[in-house]
């Protein structure tokens, strides 16, 4: 289902990863033996492992039976402002932002806390924002078979802010609309309305 699953990194091989970070420090003209850097390869390896832990996650295990029958639940469910932290696959620099996720149930609903977990699962990989948006939408489509799914991601890309064009204030918005969210303008605009509204609490 996930095109990245096959290319997932091998299980824990952190000595190798630590060596690579040490090599990287050397290539940058640093001294990996100096006090401030001595434990850096281990820290970076652990950090990278965490930041890419989404590769090892399995959607079914993550949902852990939190899918419920809910006959008659046919109103839009929206979880908005889900913060996420990912890294662009082009520069391995962070892109961080917020996700807004909605679906129109068709007899099945999912525990609300699972939606941010699905977002995290796809954020904790080397990503492009466009693909991550589609992956989140497809995952919800697959597990709930709802009448429709809408996903909007807004993010700031550090590769654009710290280097390259150095645009600190620009943000990137991507969206994926499936089913009713694609075919029905009213559903889509209800979603867009709900996501742009300021929180009242
Ligand atoms: Zn980038």
Boltz pocket constraint, residues with backbone or C-beta under 6 A from the ligand:
constraints:
  - pocket:
      binder: B
      contacts: [[A, 88], [A, 89], [A, 90], [A, 91], [A, 92], [A, 93], [A, 157], [A, 159], [A, 160]]
      max_distance: 6.0
